[in-house]
Amino acid sequence: MRHVVSCVCAGIALGALAPATSAQPRESHVTIPYLANVTTPEALDYAAAQCDIAADDRSMTCRVRQLFITQSSIDATHCAITTNGYEQRFTRESPVRWVSAAPADGACGIVETTTLEDGGGTRWTMTIASRATKNLEQDACRVAAPPPEVYDWKSIRRRLPCQTIQPGAIER
């Protein structure tokens, strides 16, 4: 004797659902586990991200967490840990390159562009660059942009300049 079991879940008969083998695009998840500031290694500035790639594979939203270890200006043997978190949306530029450009800001139209490059597995590089986009005839806007800030996975181990450490501001 065979038993037939049927179920209607949330008002939808299971038989009406698409088969599990259908090839529909799905969102995927990427972890960027560690990035260390290469431009200013003495700054002890780190970042990591959890990112969701859209089903169309063209955009990615990342939840970025930064960690800063800052030496005290009063006592050089003491440091504070500070964290910061933010969300950033990227657009795929190539199979291994994602770019995010913030809207122009201020009288000089400063645009900050963040690029993430996938070197395979945990080998990511993040580059943050700023440039003026308007009023370039004005001295303040013509001034050379600061060099890009680069974070990568290659030199994440650093010596601490302090003997003691305490929490600083912890944001978001």
Secondary structure, DSSP 4 states (H G I P E B T S, - for coil): -------EETTEEGGGSPPTT------EEEEEEEEEESSSGGG-EEEEEEEEE-TTSSEEEEEEEEEEEEE-SS-TTEEEEEEEEEEEEEEEEETTEEEEEPPPBTTTTBEEEEEEEE-STT-EEEEEEEE--S-TTSHHHHSPPPPPEEEESTT-----S-SEEEEEEE--
